[in-house]
């Protein structure tokens, strides 16, 4: 039990602002739909987003809003969340 607690404590949530994205709305058969955000030169993947998320990310980039990707340090290539900030 202590080992599991140490693992969880070692993983820290991190965030970054995306400066580009790839939106795969029509994936190959057997593959998930995904959004890849480019953050600090690295692609980070958000798998199986709903249609609203696809639309919101596209709109945010079109109108110059900030798109924030959130991941944990244990799996930095996989996004846990996407936030959009409109200023």
MDAnalysis code that builds the backbone (N, CA, C; Angstrom):
import MDAnalysis as mda
import numpy as np

u = mda.Universe.empty(261, n_residues=87, atom_resindex=np.repeat(np.arange(87), 3), trajectory=True)
u.add_TopologyAttr("name", ["N", "CA", "C"] * 87)
u.add_TopologyAttr("resid", np.arange(1, 88))
u.add_TopologyAttr("resname", ["UNK", "UNK", "UNK", "UNK", "UNK", "UNK", "UNK", "UNK", "UNK", "UNK", "UNK", "UNK", "UNK", "UNK", "UNK", "UNK", "UNK", "UNK", "UNK", "UNK", "UNK", "UNK", "UNK", "UNK", "UNK", "UNK", "UNK", "UNK", "UNK", "UNK", "UNK", "UNK", "UNK", "UNK", "UNK", "UNK", "UNK", "UNK", "UNK", "UNK", "UNK", "UNK", "UNK", "UNK", "UNK", "UNK", "UNK", "UNK", "UNK", "UNK", "UNK", "UNK", "UNK", "UNK", "UNK", "UNK", "UNK", "UNK", "UNK", "UNK", "UNK", "UNK", "UNK", "UNK", "UNK", "UNK", "UNK", "UNK", "UNK", "UNK", "UNK", "UNK", "UNK", "UNK", "UNK", "UNK", "UNK", "UNK", "UNK", "UNK", "UNK", "UNK", "UNK", "UNK", "UNK", "UNK", "UNK"])
u.atoms.positions = np.array([
    [0.826, -1.187, 0.000],
    [0.000, 0.000, 0.000],
    [0.875, 1.259, 0.000],
    [1.957, 1.249, 0.740],
    [2.831, 2.414, 0.813],
    [3.444, 2.711, -0.559],
    [3.820, 1.664, -1.304],
    [4.399, 1.845, -2.636],
    [3.415, 2.571, -3.556],
    [2.145, 2.188, -3.516],
    [1.125, 2.828, -4.343],
    [0.979, 4.290, -3.955],
    [0.969, 4.591, -2.674],
    [0.846, 5.972, -2.221],
    [2.042, 6.793, -2.692],
    [3.228, 6.235, -2.660],
    [4.407, 6.954, -3.108],
    [4.330, 7.236, -4.604],
    [3.835, 6.271, -5.382],
    [3.687, 6.467, -6.816],
    [2.723, 7.600, -7.112],
    [1.580, 7.611, -6.432],
    [0.580, 8.641, -6.658],
    [1.129, 10.007, -6.267],
    [1.837, 10.080, -5.163],
    [2.388, 11.339, -4.710],
    [3.458, 11.862, -5.674],
    [4.148, 10.969, -6.353],
    [5.218, 11.368, -7.262],
    [4.676, 11.973, -8.560],
    [3.426, 11.655, -8.911],
    [2.841, 12.179, -10.131],
    [2.226, 13.550, -9.852],
    [2.660, 14.536, -10.599],
    [2.226, 15.907, -10.397],
    [1.513, 16.389, -11.653],
    [0.384, 17.076, -11.476],
    [-0.293, 17.649, -12.634],
    [0.508, 18.826, -13.160],
    [0.600, 18.895, -14.482],
    [1.323, 19.968, -15.147],
    [0.436, 20.514, -16.255],
    [0.706, 21.743, -16.680],
    [-0.109, 22.369, -17.713],
    [0.774, 23.211, -18.628],
    [0.286, 23.416, -19.841],
    [0.988, 24.266, -20.786],
    [0.024, 24.808, -21.827],
    [0.413, 25.899, -22.456],
    [-0.405, 26.542, -23.486],
    [-0.050, 25.948, -24.846],
    [-1.077, 25.532, -25.564],
    [-0.877, 24.950, -26.892],
    [-0.711, 26.048, -27.936],
    [0.205, 25.821, -28.881],
    [0.377, 26.770, -29.976],
    [-0.005, 26.161, -31.323],
    [-0.552, 24.964, -31.286],
    [-1.016, 24.292, -32.489],
    [-1.751, 23.019, -32.110],
    [-2.450, 22.442, -33.070],
    [-3.191, 21.213, -32.779],
    [-3.420, 20.397, -34.042],
    [-3.691, 19.126, -33.841],
    [-4.131, 18.214, -34.892],
    [-5.430, 17.605, -34.385],
    [-6.462, 17.667, -35.195],
    [-7.774, 17.153, -34.804],
    [-8.135, 15.995, -35.728],
    [-8.137, 14.791, -35.197],
    [-8.476, 13.601, -35.990],
    [-9.931, 13.264, -35.709],
    [-10.811, 13.788, -36.560],
    [-12.246, 13.580, -36.344],
    [-12.767, 12.319, -37.043],
    [-12.043, 11.869, -38.053],
    [-12.429, 10.658, -38.795],
    [-11.232, 9.702, -38.770],
    [-11.042, 8.981, -37.649],
    [-9.867, 8.109, -37.542],
    [-9.985, 6.864, -38.424],
    [-8.877, 6.200, -38.596],
    [-8.879, 4.917, -39.299],
    [-9.716, 3.916, -38.514],
    [-10.282, 2.918, -39.196],
    [-11.090, 1.926, -38.484],
    [-10.316, 1.300, -37.314],
    [-10.976, 1.232, -36.177],
    [-10.366, 0.643, -34.985],
    [-9.521, 1.608, -34.175],
    [-9.335, 2.831, -34.677],
    [-8.529, 3.823, -33.969],
    [-9.452, 4.851, -33.309],
    [-9.019, 5.434, -32.184],
    [-9.864, 6.426, -31.518],
    [-9.772, 7.794, -32.189],
    [-10.825, 8.560, -32.050],
    [-10.773, 9.969, -32.413],
    [-9.836, 10.633, -31.416],
    [-9.117, 11.674, -31.842],
    [-8.206, 12.330, -30.898],
    [-7.942, 13.760, -31.287],
    [-7.478, 14.504, -30.286],
    [-6.950, 15.845, -30.485],
    [-5.535, 15.823, -29.946],
    [-4.589, 16.274, -30.749],
    [-3.204, 16.385, -30.304],
    [-2.881, 17.871, -30.190],
    [-2.483, 18.301, -28.998],
    [-2.077, 19.687, -28.797],
    [-0.559, 19.764, -28.825],
    [-0.022, 20.772, -29.506],
    [1.422, 21.001, -29.497],
    [1.734, 21.990, -28.372],
    [2.441, 21.484, -27.365],
    [2.796, 22.283, -26.194],
    [4.299, 22.171, -26.004],
    [4.978, 23.307, -26.031],
    [6.442, 23.343, -25.892],
    [7.132, 22.407, -26.883],
    [6.615, 22.367, -28.101],
    [7.228, 21.568, -29.150],
    [6.923, 20.083, -29.103],
    [6.076, 19.648, -28.167],
    [5.721, 18.227, -28.052],
    [4.229, 18.046, -28.271],
    [3.863, 16.971, -28.961],
    [2.453, 16.653, -29.125],
    [1.972, 15.866, -27.915],
    [0.851, 16.294, -27.373],
    [0.219, 15.615, -26.234],
    [-1.201, 15.252, -26.672],
    [-1.594, 14.019, -26.406],
    [-2.802, 13.432, -26.985],
    [-3.970, 13.413, -26.000],
    [-5.143, 13.841, -26.493],
    [-6.409, 13.705, -25.763],
    [-7.272, 12.764, -26.591],
    [-7.480, 11.542, -26.101],
    [-8.191, 10.514, -26.865],
    [-9.684, 10.548, -26.589],
    [-10.442, 10.223, -27.611],
    [-11.898, 10.102, -27.552],
    [-12.623, 11.349, -27.058],
    [-12.263, 12.530, -27.576],
    [-13.012, 13.722, -27.183],
    [-14.416, 13.686, -27.786],
    [-15.361, 14.323, -27.109],
    [-16.706, 14.377, -27.678],
    [-16.758, 15.462, -28.758],
    [-17.861, 15.525, -29.492],
    [-17.988, 16.468, -30.605],
    [-17.866, 17.911, -30.131],
    [-18.383, 18.209, -28.960],
    [-18.312, 19.564, -28.424],
    [-16.858, 19.979, -28.182],
    [-16.039, 19.064, -27.691],
    [-14.629, 19.374, -27.448],
    [-13.913, 19.661, -28.759],
    [-14.177, 18.859, -29.793],
    [-13.591, 19.121, -31.114],
    [-13.935, 20.549, -31.559],
    [-15.217, 20.900, -31.462],
    [-15.675, 22.217, -31.902],
    [-15.046, 23.339, -31.085],
    [-14.971, 23.158, -29.768],
    [-14.450, 24.209, -28.897],
    [-12.962, 24.461, -29.131],
    [-12.190, 23.407, -29.350],
    [-10.759, 23.583, -29.606],
    [-10.560, 24.300, -30.945],
    [-11.292, 23.881, -31.963],
    [-11.182, 24.527, -33.267],
    [-11.565, 26.003, -33.169],
    [-12.645, 26.307, -32.485],
    [-13.096, 27.688, -32.324],
    [-12.081, 28.511, -31.532],
    [-11.518, 27.923, -30.487],
    [-10.540, 28.644, -29.666],
    [-9.321, 29.057, -30.490],
    [-8.807, 28.159, -31.298],
    [-7.667, 28.504, -32.144],
    [-8.066, 29.531, -33.209],
    [-9.255, 29.404, -33.751],
    [-9.709, 30.343, -34.784],
    [-9.832, 31.766, -34.245],
    [-10.232, 31.900, -32.979],
    [-10.458, 33.223, -32.397],
    [-9.335, 33.675, -31.474],
    [-8.231, 32.952, -31.449],
    [-7.064, 33.374, -30.680],
    [-7.174, 33.204, -29.176],
    [-8.044, 32.294, -28.722],
    [-8.154, 32.030, -27.292],
    [-7.063, 31.054, -26.859],
    [-6.749, 31.076, -25.577],
    [-5.742, 30.143, -25.062],
    [-6.338, 28.746, -24.918],
    [-5.592, 27.755, -25.377],
    [-5.955, 26.355, -25.187],
    [-4.888, 25.760, -24.279],
    [-5.316, 25.274, -23.131],
    [-4.416, 24.753, -22.102],
    [-4.570, 23.241, -22.030],
    [-3.460, 22.530, -22.100],
    [-3.463, 21.082, -21.917],
    [-2.965, 20.752, -20.523],
    [-3.582, 19.768, -19.890],
    [-3.185, 19.344, -18.548],
    [-2.862, 17.853, -18.592],
    [-1.712, 17.486, -18.024],
    [-1.253, 16.102, -17.997],
    [-0.604, 15.833, -16.658],
    [-0.367, 14.550, -16.371],
    [0.381, 14.250, -15.151],
    [1.791, 13.824, -15.518],
    [2.694, 14.046, -14.602],
    [4.112, 13.797, -14.872],
    [4.408, 12.332, -15.135],
    [3.534, 11.438, -14.699],
    [3.747, 10.008, -14.925],
    [3.504, 9.575, -16.353],
    [2.667, 10.313, -17.086],
    [2.407, 10.028, -18.507],
    [2.242, 11.351, -19.243],
    [3.358, 12.031, -19.493],
    [3.304, 13.391, -20.026],
    [2.784, 13.529, -21.456],
    [2.699, 12.450, -22.211],
    [2.207, 12.539, -23.588],
    [0.687, 12.436, -23.673],
    [0.036, 12.098, -22.553],
    [-1.416, 11.891, -22.549],
    [-2.079, 13.005, -21.750],
    [-2.959, 13.736, -22.408],
    [-3.670, 14.812, -21.735],
    [-4.797, 14.272, -20.870],
    [-4.923, 14.827, -19.692],
    [-6.031, 14.491, -18.794],
    [-7.206, 15.419, -19.039],
    [-6.912, 16.646, -19.473],
    [-7.946, 17.661, -19.610],
    [-7.498, 18.717, -20.615],
    [-8.478, 19.376, -21.217],
    [-8.223, 20.539, -22.067],
    [-9.077, 21.674, -21.521],
    [-8.452, 22.820, -21.304],
    [-9.183, 24.003, -20.861],
    [-9.034, 25.087, -21.918],
    [-10.098, 25.873, -22.091],
    [-10.060, 26.982, -23.031],
    [-10.315, 28.267, -22.244],
    [-9.425, 29.212, -22.437],
    [-9.529, 30.496, -21.729],
    [-9.797, 31.595, -22.733],
    [-10.899, 32.268, -22.517],
    [-11.309, 33.383, -23.384],
    [-11.105, 34.674, -22.607],
    [-10.258, 35.543, -23.127],
    [-9.970, 36.816, -22.453],
    [-10.572, 37.962, -23.218],
])
